[in-house]
Amino acid sequence: MYNWDYKIKKNWKPKTDREWIWYLERKINYDDWKKLRPLIIAKYFNRLKLDPGKKLLLKTYFKIYGKKRKV
């Protein structure tokens, strides 16, 4: 993930819930969808502060995704 305002290591990965929320919000709100896993997004979905349109998109996706696979 490219960060223009934070200096983090290139191979950094979130470990705590707080780090996951920060990481997911930045990736989704700034349209960097690479390496996002649906199960992780679903786990933190209700706690994410996202753009309303993107939140609706994800809600729709999980509704469809949930029918095909049990999330």
PQR file with spaces between the fields and no chain letter, atoms N, CA, C, O and H, PARSE charges and radii, in Angstrom:
ATOM       1  N    MET     1       0.848   -1.178    0.000 -0.4000 1.5000
ATOM       2  CA   MET     1       0.000    0.000    0.000 -0.0000 2.0000
ATOM       3  C    MET     1       0.882    1.226    0.000  0.5500 1.7000
ATOM       4  O    MET     1       1.792    1.325    0.823 -0.5500 1.4000
ATOM       5  N    TYR     2       0.640    2.164   -0.900 -0.4000 1.5000
ATOM       6  CA   TYR     2       1.407    3.389   -0.970 -0.0000 2.0000
ATOM       7  C    TYR     2       0.849    4.399    0.031  0.5500 1.7000
ATOM       8  O    TYR     2      -0.335    4.732   -0.011 -0.5500 1.4000
ATOM       9  H    TYR     2      -0.099    2.083   -1.568  0.4000 1.0000
ATOM      10  N    ASN     3       1.691    4.875    0.916 -0.4000 1.5000
ATOM      11  CA   ASN     3       1.289    5.884    1.897 -0.0000 2.0000
ATOM      12  C    ASN     3       2.067    7.156    1.646  0.5500 1.7000
ATOM      13  O    ASN     3       3.297    7.154    1.693 -0.5500 1.4000
ATOM      14  H    ASN     3       2.653    4.604    0.951  0.4000 1.0000
ATOM      15  N    TRP     4       1.373    8.227    1.383 -0.4000 1.5000
ATOM      16  CA   TRP     4       2.040    9.483    1.135 -0.0000 2.0000
ATOM      17  C    TRP     4       2.225   10.293    2.417  0.5500 1.7000
ATOM      18  O    TRP     4       2.993   11.255    2.428 -0.5500 1.4000
ATOM      19  H    TRP     4       0.374    8.228    1.345  0.4000 1.0000
ATOM      20  N    ASP     5       1.544    9.925    3.481 -0.4000 1.5000
ATOM      21  CA   ASP     5       1.627   10.716    4.708 -0.0000 2.0000
ATOM      22  C    ASP     5       2.131    9.924    5.917  0.5500 1.7000
ATOM      23  O    ASP     5       2.220   10.477    7.013 -0.5500 1.4000
ATOM      24  H    ASP     5       0.920    9.144    3.472  0.4000 1.0000
ATOM      25  N    TYR     6       2.457    8.661    5.744 -0.4000 1.5000
ATOM      26  CA   TYR     6       2.998    7.843    6.826 -0.0000 2.0000
ATOM      27  C    TYR     6       4.204    7.078    6.305  0.5500 1.7000
ATOM      28  O    TYR     6       4.193    6.580    5.179 -0.5500 1.4000
ATOM      29  H    TYR     6       2.385    8.211    4.853  0.4000 1.0000
ATOM      30  N    LYS     7       5.217    6.988    7.107 -0.4000 1.5000
ATOM      31  CA   LYS     7       6.374    6.172    6.735 -0.0000 2.0000
ATOM      32  C    LYS     7       6.238    4.834    7.449  0.5500 1.7000
ATOM      33  O    LYS     7       6.411    4.740    8.664 -0.5500 1.4000
ATOM      34  H    LYS     7       5.225    7.392    8.022  0.4000 1.0000
ATOM      35  N    ILE     8       5.927    3.813    6.679 -0.4000 1.5000
ATOM      36  CA   ILE     8       5.844    2.468    7.224 -0.0000 2.0000
ATOM      37  C    ILE     8       6.715    1.558    6.370  0.5500 1.7000
ATOM      38  O    ILE     8       7.021    1.871    5.219 -0.5500 1.4000
ATOM      39  H    ILE     8       5.787    3.890    5.692  0.4000 1.0000
ATOM      40  N    LYS     9       7.101    0.449    6.936 -0.4000 1.5000
ATOM      41  CA   LYS     9       7.943   -0.495    6.212 -0.0000 2.0000
ATOM      42  C    LYS     9       7.182   -1.075    5.023  0.5500 1.7000
ATOM      43  O    LYS     9       5.955   -1.177    5.040 -0.5500 1.4000
ATOM      44  H    LYS     9       6.853    0.195    7.871  0.4000 1.0000
ATOM      45  N    LYS    10       7.919   -1.442    4.016 -0.4000 1.5000
ATOM      46  CA   LYS    10       7.308   -1.958    2.798 -0.0000 2.0000
ATOM      47  C    LYS    10       6.528   -3.252    3.036  0.5500 1.7000
ATOM      48  O    LYS    10       5.493   -3.464    2.403 -0.5500 1.4000
ATOM      49  H    LYS    10       8.915   -1.359    4.002  0.4000 1.0000
ATOM      50  N    ASN    11       6.990   -4.107    3.919 -0.4000 1.5000
ATOM      51  CA   ASN    11       6.323   -5.389    4.175 -0.0000 2.0000
ATOM      52  C    ASN    11       5.469   -5.366    5.452  0.5500 1.7000
ATOM      53  O    ASN    11       5.220   -6.414    6.048 -0.5500 1.4000
ATOM      54  H    ASN    11       7.830   -3.935    4.434  0.4000 1.0000
ATOM      55  N    TRP    12       5.025   -4.184    5.868 -0.4000 1.5000
ATOM      56  CA   TRP    12       4.206   -4.039    7.074 -0.0000 2.0000
ATOM      57  C    TRP    12       2.839   -4.692    6.871  0.5500 1.7000
ATOM      58  O    TRP    12       2.239   -4.602    5.800 -0.5500 1.4000
ATOM      59  H    TRP    12       5.228   -3.333    5.384  0.4000 1.0000
ATOM      60  N    LYS    13       2.363   -5.353    7.931 -0.4000 1.5000
ATOM      61  CA   LYS    13       1.020   -5.952    7.916 -0.0000 2.0000
ATOM      62  C    LYS    13       0.343   -5.634    9.244  0.5500 1.7000
ATOM      63  O    LYS    13       0.995   -5.651   10.288 -0.5500 1.4000
ATOM      64  H    LYS    13       2.850   -5.426    8.802  0.4000 1.0000
ATOM      65  N    PRO    14      -0.968   -5.342    9.217 -0.5600 1.5000
ATOM      66  CA   PRO    14      -1.690   -5.045   10.459  0.2800 2.0000
ATOM      67  C    PRO    14      -1.779   -6.268   11.369  0.5500 1.7000
ATOM      68  O    PRO    14      -1.914   -7.402   10.910 -0.5500 1.4000
ATOM      69  N    LYS    15      -1.700   -6.003   12.667 -0.4000 1.5000
ATOM      70  CA   LYS    15      -1.767   -7.097   13.643 -0.0000 2.0000
ATOM      71  C    LYS    15      -2.944   -6.941   14.604  0.5500 1.7000
ATOM      72  O    LYS    15      -3.598   -7.928   14.944 -0.5500 1.4000
ATOM      73  H    LYS    15      -1.590   -5.082   13.040  0.4000 1.0000
ATOM      74  N    THR    16      -3.219   -5.720   15.042 -0.4000 1.5000
ATOM      75  CA   THR    16      -4.291   -5.487   16.009 -0.0000 2.0000
ATOM      76  C    THR    16      -5.577   -5.069   15.283  0.5500 1.7000
ATOM      77  O    THR    16      -5.547   -4.732   14.100 -0.5500 1.4000
ATOM      78  H    THR    16      -2.687   -4.919   14.766  0.4000 1.0000
ATOM      79  N    ASP    17      -6.693   -5.095   15.998 -0.4000 1.5000
ATOM      80  CA   ASP    17      -7.963   -4.646   15.410 -0.0000 2.0000
ATOM      81  C    ASP    17      -7.881   -3.197   14.965  0.5500 1.7000
ATOM      82  O    ASP    17      -8.374   -2.846   13.893 -0.5500 1.4000
ATOM      83  H    ASP    17      -6.717   -5.370   16.959  0.4000 1.0000
ATOM      84  N    ARG    18      -7.273   -2.366   15.767 -0.4000 1.5000
ATOM      85  CA   ARG    18      -7.142   -0.942   15.429 -0.0000 2.0000
ATOM      86  C    ARG    18      -6.339   -0.744   14.139  0.5500 1.7000
ATOM      87  O    ARG    18      -6.703    0.076   13.296 -0.5500 1.4000
ATOM      88  H    ARG    18      -6.872   -2.651   16.638  0.4000 1.0000
ATOM      89  N    GLU    19      -5.255   -1.494   13.990 -0.4000 1.5000
ATOM      90  CA   GLU    19      -4.450   -1.403   12.772 -0.0000 2.0000
ATOM      91  C    GLU    19      -5.226   -1.905   11.559  0.5500 1.7000
ATOM      92  O    GLU    19      -5.126   -1.325   10.477 -0.5500 1.4000
ATOM      93  H    GLU    19      -4.960   -2.160   14.675  0.4000 1.0000
ATOM      94  N    TRP    20      -5.997   -2.974   11.727 -0.4000 1.5000
ATOM      95  CA   TRP    20      -6.799   -3.495   10.619 -0.0000 2.0000
ATOM      96  C    TRP    20      -7.829   -2.470   10.161  0.5500 1.7000
ATOM      97  O    TRP    20      -8.017   -2.268    8.961 -0.5500 1.4000
ATOM      98  H    TRP    20      -6.078   -3.445   12.606  0.4000 1.0000
ATOM      99  N    ILE    21      -8.495   -1.825   11.111 -0.4000 1.5000
ATOM     100  CA   ILE    21      -9.512   -0.836   10.754 -0.0000 2.0000
ATOM     101  C    ILE    21      -8.876    0.318    9.994  0.5500 1.7000
ATOM     102  O    ILE    21      -9.394    0.740    8.960 -0.5500 1.4000
ATOM     103  H    ILE    21      -8.343   -1.990   12.086  0.4000 1.0000
ATOM     104  N    TRP    22      -7.752    0.834   10.500 -0.4000 1.5000
ATOM     105  CA   TRP    22      -7.044    1.925    9.835 -0.0000 2.0000
ATOM     106  C    TRP    22      -6.640    1.511    8.422  0.5500 1.7000
ATOM     107  O    TRP    22      -6.842    2.257    7.463 -0.5500 1.4000
ATOM     108  H    TRP    22      -7.332    0.492   11.340  0.4000 1.0000
ATOM     109  N    TYR    23      -6.072    0.323    8.308 -0.4000 1.5000
ATOM     110  CA   TYR    23      -5.590   -0.187    7.032 -0.0000 2.0000
ATOM     111  C    TYR    23      -6.737   -0.350    6.023  0.5500 1.7000
ATOM     112  O    TYR    23      -6.623    0.090    4.879 -0.5500 1.4000
ATOM     113  H    TYR    23      -5.909   -0.283    9.087  0.4000 1.0000
ATOM     114  N    LEU    24      -7.828   -0.974    6.442 -0.4000 1.5000
ATOM     115  CA   LEU    24      -8.960   -1.193    5.543 -0.0000 2.0000
ATOM     116  C    LEU    24      -9.614    0.109    5.118  0.5500 1.7000
ATOM     117  O    LEU    24      -9.961    0.271    3.948 -0.5500 1.4000
ATOM     118  H    LEU    24      -7.921   -1.332    7.371  0.4000 1.0000
ATOM     119  N    GLU    25      -9.787    1.042    6.049 -0.4000 1.5000
ATOM     120  CA   GLU    25     -10.387    2.330    5.707 -0.0000 2.0000
ATOM     121  C    GLU    25      -9.560    3.052    4.653  0.5500 1.7000
ATOM     122  O    GLU    25     -10.112    3.582    3.689 -0.5500 1.4000
ATOM     123  H    GLU    25      -9.505    0.910    7.000  0.4000 1.0000
ATOM     124  N    ARG    26      -8.257    3.076    4.825 -0.4000 1.5000
ATOM     125  CA   ARG    26      -7.383    3.746    3.855 -0.0000 2.0000
ATOM     126  C    ARG    26      -7.426    3.046    2.494  0.5500 1.7000
ATOM     127  O    ARG    26      -7.547    3.706    1.462 -0.5500 1.4000
ATOM     128  H    ARG    26      -7.809    2.645    5.608  0.4000 1.0000
ATOM     129  N    LYS    27      -7.329    1.736    2.488 -0.4000 1.5000
ATOM     130  CA   LYS    27      -7.305    1.002    1.217 -0.0000 2.0000
ATOM     131  C    LYS    27      -8.625    1.180    0.464  0.5500 1.7000
ATOM     132  O    LYS    27      -8.620    1.419   -0.744 -0.5500 1.4000
ATOM     133  H    LYS    27      -7.230    1.200    3.326  0.4000 1.0000
ATOM     134  N    ILE    28      -9.743    1.068    1.163 -0.4000 1.5000
ATOM     135  CA   ILE    28     -11.044    1.153    0.496 -0.0000 2.0000
ATOM     136  C    ILE    28     -11.357    2.590    0.089  0.5500 1.7000
ATOM     137  O    ILE    28     -11.754    2.830   -1.052 -0.5500 1.4000
ATOM     138  H    ILE    28      -9.747    0.874    2.144  0.4000 1.0000
ATOM     139  N    ASN    29     -11.187    3.544    0.992 -0.4000 1.5000
ATOM     140  CA   ASN    29     -11.526    4.932    0.674 -0.0000 2.0000
ATOM     141  C    ASN    29     -10.634    5.538   -0.403  0.5500 1.7000
ATOM     142  O    ASN    29     -11.066    6.452   -1.107 -0.5500 1.4000
ATOM     143  H    ASN    29     -10.864    3.348    1.918  0.4000 1.0000
ATOM     144  N    TYR    30      -9.418    5.062   -0.549 -0.4000 1.5000
ATOM     145  CA   TYR    30      -8.514    5.600   -1.563 -0.0000 2.0000
ATOM     146  C    TYR    30      -8.360    4.662   -2.754  0.5500 1.7000
ATOM     147  O    TYR    30      -7.375    4.748   -3.488 -0.5500 1.4000
ATOM     148  H    TYR    30      -9.067    4.320    0.023  0.4000 1.0000
ATOM     149  N    ASP    31      -9.316    3.775   -2.949 -0.4000 1.5000
ATOM     150  CA   ASP    31      -9.413    2.898   -4.132 -0.0000 2.0000
ATOM     151  C    ASP    31      -8.185    2.039   -4.382  0.5500 1.7000
ATOM     152  O    ASP    31      -7.761    1.865   -5.525 -0.5500 1.4000
ATOM     153  H    ASP    31     -10.116    3.704   -2.353  0.4000 1.0000
ATOM     154  N    ASP    32      -7.622    1.511   -3.322 -0.4000 1.5000
ATOM     155  CA   ASP    32      -6.523    0.561   -3.467 -0.0000 2.0000
ATOM     156  C    ASP    32      -7.062   -0.796   -3.012  0.5500 1.7000
ATOM     157  O    ASP    32      -6.923   -1.165   -1.846 -0.5500 1.4000
ATOM     158  H    ASP    32      -7.967    1.652   -2.393  0.4000 1.0000
ATOM     159  N    TRP    33      -7.670   -1.527   -3.926 -0.4000 1.5000
ATOM     160  CA   TRP    33      -8.371   -2.768   -3.601 -0.0000 2.0000
ATOM     161  C    TRP    33      -7.473   -3.990   -3.666  0.5500 1.7000
ATOM     162  O    TRP    33      -7.940   -5.106   -3.434 -0.5500 1.4000
ATOM     163  H    TRP    33      -7.783   -1.227   -4.873  0.4000 1.0000
ATOM     164  N    LYS    34      -6.193   -3.806   -3.976 -0.4000 1.5000
ATOM     165  CA   LYS    34      -5.274   -4.931   -4.087 -0.0000 2.0000
ATOM     166  C    LYS    34      -5.099   -5.620   -2.742  0.5500 1.7000
ATOM     167  O    LYS    34      -4.985   -4.965   -1.706 -0.5500 1.4000
ATOM     168  H    LYS    34      -5.815   -2.900   -4.164  0.4000 1.0000
ATOM     169  N    LYS    35      -5.078   -6.921   -2.770 -0.4000 1.5000
ATOM     170  CA   LYS    35      -4.807   -7.772   -1.609 -0.0000 2.0000
ATOM     171  C    LYS    35      -5.835   -7.653   -0.494  0.5500 1.7000
ATOM     172  O    LYS    35      -5.532   -7.996    0.649 -0.5500 1.4000
ATOM     173  H    LYS    35      -5.170   -7.453   -3.612  0.4000 1.0000
ATOM     174  N    LEU    36      -7.042   -7.179   -0.789 -0.4000 1.5000
ATOM     175  CA   LEU    36      -8.093   -7.132    0.225 -0.0000 2.0000
ATOM     176  C    LEU    36      -8.855   -8.450    0.198  0.5500 1.7000
ATOM     177  O    LEU    36      -9.274   -8.923   -0.858 -0.5500 1.4000
ATOM     178  H    LEU    36      -7.289   -6.900   -1.717  0.4000 1.0000
ATOM     179  N    ARG    37      -9.024   -9.024    1.362 -0.4000 1.5000
ATOM     180  CA   ARG    37      -9.733  -10.297    1.467 -0.0000 2.0000
ATOM     181  C    ARG    37     -11.141  -10.056    1.996  0.5500 1.7000
ATOM     182  O    ARG    37     -11.312   -9.354    2.992 -0.5500 1.4000
ATOM     183  H    ARG    37      -8.684   -8.640    2.220  0.4000 1.0000
ATOM     184  N    PRO    38     -12.146  -10.625    1.348 -0.5600 1.5000
ATOM     185  CA   PRO    38     -13.536  -10.409    1.761  0.2800 2.0000
ATOM     186  C    PRO    38     -13.825  -10.803    3.206  0.5500 1.7000
ATOM     187  O    PRO    38     -14.621  -10.135    3.866 -0.5500 1.4000
ATOM     188  N    LEU    39     -13.217  -11.845    3.708 -0.4000 1.5000
ATOM     189  CA   LEU    39     -13.484  -12.270    5.082 -0.0000 2.0000
ATOM     190  C    LEU    39     -12.991  -11.238    6.102  0.5500 1.7000
ATOM     191  O    LEU    39     -13.633  -11.025    7.131 -0.5500 1.4000
ATOM     192  H    LEU    39     -12.570  -12.388    3.171  0.4000 1.0000
ATOM     193  N    ILE    40     -11.873  -10.609    5.822 -0.4000 1.5000
ATOM     194  CA   ILE    40     -11.351   -9.578    6.725 -0.0000 2.0000
ATOM     195  C    ILE    40     -12.251   -8.345    6.679  0.5500 1.7000
ATOM     196  O    ILE    40     -12.565   -7.766    7.720 -0.5500 1.4000
ATOM     197  H    ILE    40     -11.352  -10.782    4.986  0.4000 1.0000
ATOM     198  N    ILE    41     -12.664   -7.942    5.480 -0.4000 1.5000
ATOM     199  CA   ILE    41     -13.565   -6.784    5.358 -0.0000 2.0000
ATOM     200  C    ILE    41     -14.874   -7.067    6.093  0.5500 1.7000
ATOM     201  O    ILE    41     -15.382   -6.201    6.806 -0.5500 1.4000
ATOM     202  H    ILE    41     -12.408   -8.412    4.635  0.4000 1.0000
ATOM     203  N    ALA    42     -15.419   -8.260    5.929 -0.4000 1.5000
ATOM     204  CA   ALA    42     -16.675   -8.621    6.590 -0.0000 2.0000
ATOM     205  C    ALA    42     -16.524   -8.586    8.108  0.5500 1.7000
ATOM     206  O    ALA    42     -17.448   -8.185    8.816 -0.5500 1.4000
ATOM     207  H    ALA    42     -15.007   -8.963    5.350  0.4000 1.0000
ATOM     208  N    LYS    43     -15.383   -8.998    8.600 -0.4000 1.5000
ATOM     209  CA   LYS    43     -15.151   -9.022   10.048 -0.0000 2.0000
ATOM     210  C    LYS    43     -15.212   -7.619   10.650  0.5500 1.7000
ATOM     211  O    LYS    43     -15.754   -7.439   11.741 -0.5500 1.4000
ATOM     212  H    LYS    43     -14.632   -9.324    8.025  0.4000 1.0000
ATOM     213  N    TYR    44     -14.670   -6.635    9.959 -0.4000 1.5000
ATOM     214  CA   TYR    44     -14.583   -5.270   10.487 -0.0000 2.0000
ATOM     215  C    TYR    44     -15.596   -4.316    9.858  0.5500 1.7000
ATOM     216  O    TYR    44     -15.565   -3.120   10.146 -0.5500 1.4000
ATOM     217  H    TYR    44     -14.230   -6.781    9.072  0.4000 1.0000
ATOM     218  N    PHE    45     -16.480   -4.810    9.017 -0.4000 1.5000
ATOM     219  CA   PHE    45     -17.363   -3.963    8.216 -0.0000 2.0000
ATOM     220  C    PHE    45     -18.149   -2.945    9.037  0.5500 1.7000
ATOM     221  O    PHE    45     -18.197   -1.772    8.667 -0.5500 1.4000
ATOM     222  H    PHE    45     -16.505   -5.782    8.783  0.4000 1.0000
ATOM     223  N    ASN    46     -18.756   -3.357   10.121 -0.4000 1.5000
ATOM     224  CA   ASN    46     -19.594   -2.447   10.911 -0.0000 2.0000
ATOM     225  C    ASN    46     -18.797   -1.370   11.630  0.5500 1.7000
ATOM     226  O    ASN    46     -19.367   -0.363   12.050 -0.5500 1.4000
ATOM     227  H    ASN    46     -18.717   -4.310   10.421  0.4000 1.0000
ATOM     228  N    ARG    47     -17.497   -1.561   11.778 -0.4000 1.5000
ATOM     229  CA   ARG    47     -16.663   -0.593   12.483 -0.0000 2.0000
ATOM     230  C    ARG    47     -15.912    0.338   11.544  0.5500 1.7000
ATOM     231  O    ARG    47     -15.220    1.243   12.011 -0.5500 1.4000
ATOM     232  H    ARG    47     -17.034   -2.379   11.437  0.4000 1.0000
ATOM     233  N    LEU    48     -16.027    0.143   10.237 -0.4000 1.5000
ATOM     234  CA   LEU    48     -15.299    0.956    9.268 -0.0000 2.0000
ATOM     235  C    LEU    48     -16.042    2.257    8.963  0.5500 1.7000
ATOM     236  O    LEU    48     -17.265    2.267    8.824 -0.5500 1.4000
ATOM     237  H    LEU    48     -16.588   -0.593    9.858  0.4000 1.0000
ATOM     238  N    LYS    49     -15.290    3.351    8.863 -0.4000 1.5000
ATOM     239  CA   LYS    49     -15.838    4.644    8.446 -0.0000 2.0000
ATOM     240  C    LYS    49     -15.485    4.810    6.977  0.5500 1.7000
ATOM     241  O    LYS    49     -14.367    5.184    6.625 -0.5500 1.4000
ATOM     242  H    LYS    49     -14.296    3.343    8.977  0.4000 1.0000
ATOM     243  N    LEU    50     -16.472    4.521    6.125 -0.4000 1.5000
ATOM     244  CA   LEU    50     -16.235    4.519    4.690 -0.0000 2.0000
ATOM     245  C    LEU    50     -17.124    5.520    3.984  0.5500 1.7000
ATOM     246  O    LEU    50     -18.121    5.987    4.536 -0.5500 1.4000
ATOM     247  H    LEU    50     -17.381    4.218    6.412  0.4000 1.0000
ATOM     248  N    ASP    51     -16.758    5.838    2.773 -0.4000 1.5000
ATOM     249  CA   ASP    51     -17.591    6.623    1.890 -0.0000 2.0000
ATOM     250  C    ASP    51     -18.926    5.876    1.736  0.5500 1.7000
ATOM     251  O    ASP    51     -18.928    4.662    1.532 -0.5500 1.4000
ATOM     252  H    ASP    51     -15.949    5.459    2.325  0.4000 1.0000
ATOM     253  N    PRO    52     -20.066    6.592    1.833 -0.5600 1.5000
ATOM     254  CA   PRO    52     -21.370    5.908    1.779  0.2800 2.0000
ATOM     255  C    PRO    52     -21.579    5.059    0.528  0.5500 1.7000
ATOM     256  O    PRO    52     -22.160    3.977    0.610 -0.5500 1.4000
ATOM     257  N    GLY    53     -21.119    5.528   -0.610 -0.4000 1.5000
ATOM     258  CA   GLY    53     -21.275    4.757   -1.843 -0.0000 2.0000
ATOM     259  C    GLY    53     -20.479    3.462   -1.814  0.5500 1.7000
ATOM     260  O    GLY    53     -20.957    2.419   -2.262 -0.5500 1.4000
ATOM     261  H    GLY    53     -20.647    6.406   -0.676  0.4000 1.0000
ATOM     262  N    LYS    54     -19.275    3.534   -1.290 -0.4000 1.5000
ATOM     263  CA   LYS    54     -18.436    2.345   -1.209 -0.0000 2.0000
ATOM     264  C    LYS    54     -18.975    1.361   -0.175  0.5500 1.7000
ATOM     265  O    LYS    54     -18.866    0.146   -0.342 -0.5500 1.4000
ATOM     266  H    LYS    54     -18.887    4.381   -0.926  0.4000 1.0000
ATOM     267  N    LYS    55     -19.554    1.897    0.887 -0.4000 1.5000
ATOM     268  CA   LYS    55     -20.133    1.027    1.907 -0.0000 2.0000
ATOM     269  C    LYS    55     -21.334    0.268    1.323  0.5500 1.7000
ATOM     270  O    LYS    55     -21.509   -0.922    1.583 -0.5500 1.4000
ATOM     271  H    LYS    55     -19.643    2.884    1.023  0.4000 1.0000
ATOM     272  N    LEU    56     -22.143    0.956    0.547 -0.4000 1.5000
ATOM     273  CA   LEU    56     -23.289    0.321   -0.109 -0.0000 2.0000
ATOM     274  C    LEU    56     -22.817   -0.737   -1.112  0.5500 1.7000
ATOM     275  O    LEU    56     -23.403   -1.816   -1.197 -0.5500 1.4000
ATOM     276  H    LEU    56     -22.002    1.924    0.336  0.4000 1.0000
ATOM     277  N    LEU    57     -21.778   -0.434   -1.855 -0.4000 1.5000
ATOM     278  CA   LEU    57     -21.206   -1.393   -2.791 -0.0000 2.0000
ATOM     279  C    LEU    57     -20.750   -2.658   -2.070  0.5500 1.7000
ATOM     280  O    LEU    57     -21.030   -3.769   -2.519 -0.5500 1.4000
ATOM     281  H    LEU    57     -21.302    0.442   -1.786  0.4000 1.0000
ATOM     282  N    LEU    58     -20.055   -2.487   -0.962 -0.4000 1.5000
ATOM     283  CA   LEU    58     -19.578   -3.636   -0.198 -0.0000 2.0000
ATOM     284  C    LEU    58     -20.725   -4.424    0.422  0.5500 1.7000
ATOM     285  O    LEU    58     -20.681   -5.654    0.467 -0.5500 1.4000
ATOM     286  H    LEU    58     -19.827   -1.584   -0.597  0.4000 1.0000
ATOM     287  N    LYS    59     -21.759   -3.719    0.905 -0.4000 1.5000
ATOM     288  CA   LYS    59     -22.931   -4.407    1.465 -0.0000 2.0000
ATOM     289  C    LYS    59     -23.581   -5.288    0.404  0.5500 1.7000
ATOM     290  O    LYS    59     -23.931   -6.439    0.669 -0.5500 1.4000
ATOM     291  H    LYS    59     -21.795   -2.720    0.869  0.4000 1.0000
ATOM     292  N    THR    60     -23.738   -4.742   -0.790 -0.4000 1.5000
ATOM     293  CA   THR    60     -24.332   -5.496   -1.889 -0.0000 2.0000
ATOM     294  C    THR    60     -23.458   -6.694   -2.238  0.5500 1.7000
ATOM     295  O    THR    60     -23.964   -7.796   -2.451 -0.5500 1.4000
ATOM     296  H    THR    60     -23.454   -3.807   -1.004  0.4000 1.0000
ATOM     297  N    TYR    61     -22.169   -6.482   -2.294 -0.4000 1.5000
ATOM     298  CA   TYR    61     -21.241   -7.561   -2.625 -0.0000 2.0000
ATOM     299  C    TYR    61     -21.328   -8.685   -1.597  0.5500 1.7000
ATOM     300  O    TYR    61     -21.390   -9.857   -1.968 -0.5500 1.4000
ATOM     301  H    TYR    61     -21.759   -5.587   -2.121  0.4000 1.0000
ATOM     302  N    PHE    62     -21.333   -8.345   -0.324 -0.4000 1.5000
ATOM     303  CA   PHE    62     -21.378   -9.370    0.710 -0.0000 2.0000
ATOM     304  C    PHE    62     -22.709  -10.104    0.724  0.5500 1.7000
ATOM     305  O    PHE    62     -22.758  -11.281    1.083 -0.5500 1.4000
ATOM     306  H    PHE    62     -21.283   -7.393   -0.023  0.4000 1.0000
ATOM     307  N    LYS    63     -23.790   -9.430    0.340 -0.4000 1.5000
ATOM     308  CA   LYS    63     -25.092  -10.080    0.274 -0.0000 2.0000
ATOM     309  C    LYS    63     -25.066  -11.157   -0.811  0.5500 1.7000
ATOM     310  O    LYS    63     -25.534  -12.275   -0.597 -0.5500 1.4000
ATOM     311  H    LYS    63     -23.749   -8.474    0.049  0.4000 1.0000
ATOM     312  N    ILE    64     -24.518  -10.811   -1.975 -0.4000 1.5000
ATOM     313  CA   ILE    64     -24.408  -11.765   -3.077 -0.0000 2.0000
ATOM     314  C    ILE    64     -23.377  -12.838   -2.721  0.5500 1.7000
ATOM     315  O    ILE    64     -23.619  -14.027   -2.928 -0.5500 1.4000
ATOM     316  H    ILE    64     -24.138   -9.903   -2.149  0.4000 1.0000
ATOM     317  N    TYR    65     -22.249  -12.424   -2.196 -0.4000 1.5000
ATOM     318  CA   TYR    65     -21.159  -13.343   -1.860 -0.0000 2.0000
ATOM     319  C    TYR    65     -21.612  -14.341   -0.791  0.5500 1.7000
ATOM     320  O    TYR    65     -21.236  -15.513   -0.823 -0.5500 1.4000
ATOM     321  H    TYR    65     -22.052  -11.458   -2.027  0.4000 1.0000
ATOM     322  N    GLY    66     -22.423  -13.861    0.153 -0.4000 1.5000
ATOM     323  CA   GLY    66     -22.889  -14.721    1.236 -0.0000 2.0000
ATOM     324  C    GLY    66     -23.780  -15.850    0.748  0.5500 1.7000
ATOM     325  O    GLY    66     -23.821  -16.911    1.371 -0.5500 1.4000
ATOM     326  H    GLY    66     -22.729  -12.910    0.179  0.4000 1.0000
ATOM     327  N    LYS    67     -24.499  -15.646   -0.359 -0.4000 1.5000
ATOM     328  CA   LYS    67     -25.364  -16.686   -0.895 -0.0000 2.0000
ATOM     329  C    LYS    67     -24.546  -17.796   -1.537  0.5500 1.7000
ATOM     330  O    LYS    67     -24.900  -18.971   -1.437 -0.5500 1.4000
ATOM     331  H    LYS    67     -24.465  -14.784   -0.865  0.4000 1.0000
ATOM     332  N    LYS    68     -23.460  -17.430   -2.192 -0.4000 1.5000
ATOM     333  CA   LYS    68     -22.621  -18.420   -2.866 -0.0000 2.0000
ATOM     334  C    LYS    68     -21.717  -19.141   -1.871  0.5500 1.7000
ATOM     335  O    LYS    68     -21.530  -20.355   -1.948 -0.5500 1.4000
ATOM     336  H    LYS    68     -23.172  -16.476   -2.273  0.4000 1.0000
ATOM     337  N    ARG    69     -21.169  -18.385   -0.952 -0.4000 1.5000
ATOM     338  CA   ARG    69     -20.295  -18.944    0.079 -0.0000 2.0000
ATOM     339  C    ARG    69     -20.767  -18.431    1.420  0.5500 1.7000
ATOM     340  O    ARG    69     -21.299  -17.325    1.514 -0.5500 1.4000
ATOM     341  H    ARG    69     -21.320  -17.398   -0.890  0.4000 1.0000
ATOM     342  N    LYS    70     -20.583  -19.200    2.425 -0.4000 1.5000
ATOM     343  CA   LYS    70     -21.000  -18.781    3.751 -0.0000 2.0000
ATOM     344  C    LYS    70     -19.910  -17.949    4.395  0.5500 1.7000
ATOM     345  O    LYS    70     -18.862  -18.466    4.782 -0.5500 1.4000
ATOM     346  H    LYS    70     -20.151  -20.098    2.349  0.4000 1.0000
ATOM     347  N    VAL    71     -20.172  -16.631    4.506 -0.4000 1.5000
ATOM     348  CA   VAL    71     -19.200  -15.709    5.097 -0.0000 2.0000
ATOM     349  C    VAL    71     -19.543  -15.503    6.542  0.5500 1.7000
ATOM     350  O    VAL    71     -18.854  -14.759    7.241 -0.5500 1.4000
ATOM     351  H    VAL    71     -21.023  -16.212    4.191  0.4000 1.0000
